[in-house]
Amino acid sequence: MHVNEVKYFDVIPIDSYGPGFFRVGGKIFKSGIVCSSTGVSSWYGYKDFSSLKNLENKIDVLFLGTGHEICHIPENFSKTIEKMGFNLEIMSTPSACRTYNVLLSEGRRIAIAALAVEGR
């Protein structure tokens, strides 16, 4: 089997995540994150739209990581995201991180807003 090395060029993928943290570009975030080709910032959950508003007209799809498992999201959150013009893809945080990294390497106009997974 032939394996290709993934190259990210000018963008920073999510390095890793674990109970209560993310590591992006070597920096640790002990909160949720919003990450796109323009950078990464802390995200404090479904009522925090500040970082997401900065992505208007810059992305097409927002991957939403809801933690260890897929969960219901507040209706207000999904309506606000829809008004911003993003397509919303809801999945577990591990799946959202993997999908984000793969599509980021392809140069897609995407972002991720992810809640940290909890310790088990």
Residue, then its C-alpha position, 0 to 999 in steps of 0.5 A: m500500500h502506498v501512503n502519501e504524506v499530508k502537507y498543510f503548507d500555509v495552514i495549521p491542522i489540529d495536532s491532538y486533543g484529549p480530556g479538556f484540551f486541544r493542541v494546535g500548532g504546538k499551543i495548548f488550548k484548555s477550552g473549546i476551539v474555533c480553527s480555520s485557515t485564518g487561525v485558532s482561538s478559544w471557543y466557550g460553547y454555543k453562546d460564543f459567536s465572537s470567533l465565528k462571526n469573524l469567519e463570515n464570507k470566509i468559509d463554506v462549511l463549519f464542522l461542529g464537534t460536540g464532545h465525545e459523542i454527537c449530541h443535540i445542539p441548541e436551536n438558537f445556535s443552529k439558526t444563528i449559524e444558518k444566518m451567517g451562511f455556513n453549512l453546519e456538519i455536526m459530529s463528535t469532536p474526534s470525527a470533526c477533528r479528523t475530517y477538518n484536518v483531511l479537508l484542510s489539507e485539500g484547501r477547502r473553505i472550512a472551519i471547526a468549532a469543537l468542544a473538548v472531550e471529557g475524561r472518561 
